Amino acid sequence: MNRCSLFGLSAVAMIGFTLLAGGNALAQQKQQVSFKVPAENSKYTQQQFLDVGDTPDHQVRSFEIYRTFPANPPVINGMKVKEQWTRGVSDYIGNNGTATTYGVFVLENGDKFFTRSTVLAHSAGAGKLTNLTVGYIIGGTGKLAGIHGITRSSGSADLKTGVNETQFDIEYTIDK
């Protein structure tokens, strides 16, 4: 094979590789969705508080939050989100501290995706708190089997009365 033929084959191979890589990148285009869950659509279904005893107001807590979307539900991969569950454990002193949460988003067709997040909470006075959360999408089922991405949220809560409202921002891709 002469030098010119080798160069031509190499160029064709590079173009083919570029097209394949570009096609794969298009299949994995990042999607974004933002939505708010108001207090009336969000409730604590379970909470257990345990006093640690080392300092005043130091509590660990396990909890579960249930969120519904009766109007204008967020859409993930063309499907409406039906409900969302958050289960977690917090370690707060006077409503300041961290929590680890696990989320399950259930779509209208039954497909699900799962998140694991870290919460940073700070007291907003009189038993209330505000929080910032960052997490990762760690898997999914059905049409969401290849989902991955990041979740961010901010919210406020009153742990004693069970009030919780949250603004979510989700970025995701789905491997084909």
C-alpha positions in Angstrom: 0.0 0.0 0.0 1.4 3.4 -0.8 1.6 6.4 1.5 -1.4 8.2 -0.2 -3.7 5.2 0.3 -2.7 4.8 3.9 -3.4 8.5 4.5 -6.8 8.2 2.7 -7.8 5.2 4.9 -6.7 7.0 8.0 -8.7 10.1 7.1 -11.8 7.9 6.4 -11.3 6.1 9.7 -11.0 9.4 11.6 -14.2 10.8 9.9 -16.1 7.6 10.7 -15.0 7.7 14.3 -15.9 11.4 14.6 -19.4 10.6 13.2 -19.9 7.7 15.5 -18.8 9.7 18.6 -20.9 12.6 17.6 -23.9 10.4 17.1 -23.4 8.9 20.6 -23.1 12.4 22.1 -26.4 13.4 20.4 -28.1 10.4 21.9 -26.9 11.5 25.3 -28.0 15.1 25.1 -28.4 16.7 28.6 -31.9 17.4 29.6 -33.0 19.9 32.3 -36.2 20.2 34.4 -37.1 22.6 37.2 -40.2 22.5 39.4 -41.5 23.5 42.8 -43.4 21.3 45.1 -45.5 23.5 47.4 -46.3 22.6 51.0 -49.9 21.4 50.1 -48.4 18.7 47.9 -45.6 17.6 50.2 -45.9 15.9 53.6 -43.8 14.1 56.2 -45.3 10.6 56.4 -42.9 9.4 59.1 -40.4 11.0 61.4 -38.5 9.7 64.4 -36.4 12.1 66.6 -33.7 10.8 68.9 -32.0 13.1 71.4 -28.2 12.4 71.3 -27.6 13.8 74.7 -24.2 15.4 74.2 -25.4 19.0 73.8 -28.8 20.7 73.9 -30.9 20.4 70.8 -28.7 17.7 69.2 -31.0 15.2 67.5 -30.7 12.5 64.9 -33.8 11.8 62.9 -35.1 9.4 60.3 -37.8 10.7 58.0 -39.9 10.1 54.9 -41.5 12.8 52.7 -44.1 12.1 50.1 -44.7 14.5 47.2 -47.4 14.5 44.6 -48.0 16.5 41.4 -51.7 17.0 40.9 -51.2 19.9 38.5 -48.4 20.7 36.0 -46.2 17.7 36.9 -42.6 17.8 35.8 -41.7 15.8 32.7 -38.7 13.4 32.6 -37.9 11.9 29.2 -41.3 12.8 27.9 -43.2 11.2 30.8 -44.9 12.9 33.7 -43.7 12.5 37.3 -46.6 11.0 39.4 -45.0 11.0 42.9 -41.7 11.3 44.7 -40.5 9.8 47.9 -37.6 11.0 50.0 -36.2 8.9 52.8 -33.3 10.1 55.0 -31.4 10.5 58.1 -30.4 13.9 59.6 -27.9 14.9 62.3 -28.9 18.4 63.5 -28.1 20.7 66.4 -30.8 23.3 66.7 -31.9 22.5 63.1 -28.3 23.1 61.8 -26.5 20.2 60.2 -26.4 17.6 57.5 -28.6 14.8 56.2 -28.3 12.0 53.7 -31.4 11.3 51.6 -32.5 8.7 49.1 -35.1 9.7 46.6 -37.5 7.7 44.4 -39.2 9.5 41.5 -42.2 7.5 40.1 -43.4 8.3 36.6 -46.9 7.9 35.2 -46.0 4.6 33.4 -44.4 3.1 36.6 -40.8 3.7 35.6 -38.6 5.0 38.4 -35.3 6.7 39.0 -33.3 6.9 42.1 -31.2 9.6 43.8 -28.7 9.8 46.7 -28.2 13.3 48.1 -26.5 15.3 50.8 -28.4 18.1 52.6 -27.0 21.1 54.3 -29.6 22.6 56.7 -29.6 25.8 58.8 -32.0 27.1 61.3 -34.6 29.7 60.2 -35.8 30.3 63.8 -38.6 28.8 65.9 -38.2 25.2 64.8 -37.9 26.0 61.1 -35.1 25.4 58.7 -34.0 26.0 55.2 -31.8 23.6 53.2 -29.7 23.2 50.1 -29.4 19.7 48.6 -27.1 18.3 45.9 -27.3 14.7 44.8 -26.8 12.2 42.0 -29.2 10.1 40.0 -27.9 6.6 40.7 -30.2 4.5 38.4 -33.5 3.9 36.9 -36.0 1.3 35.6 -37.7 0.7 32.3 -37.2 3.5 29.8 -35.0 5.2 32.5 -32.6 2.3 32.9 -29.7 4.3 31.5 -30.4 7.6 33.4 -27.7 9.5 35.2 -27.3 13.1 36.3 -27.4 15.6 39.1 -30.2 17.0 41.3 -30.1 20.3 43.2 -32.8 21.6 45.5 -33.5 24.2 48.0 -36.4 24.4 50.4 -37.8 25.2 53.8 -39.4 23.0 56.5 -41.0 23.1 59.9 -40.2 19.6 61.3 -42.7 19.9 64.1 -45.7 20.7 62.0 -44.6 18.6 59.0 -44.5 21.5 56.5 -42.1 21.1 53.6 -41.7 22.9 50.3 -38.9 22.4 47.8 -37.6 23.8 44.5 -35.9 21.1 42.3 -33.5 21.4 39.4 -32.5 18.2 37.7 -30.0 17.7 34.9 -29.9 14.3 33.3 -28.9 12.2 30.3 -30.1 8.7 29.3 -27.7 6.3 27.7 -29.2 4.6 24.7 
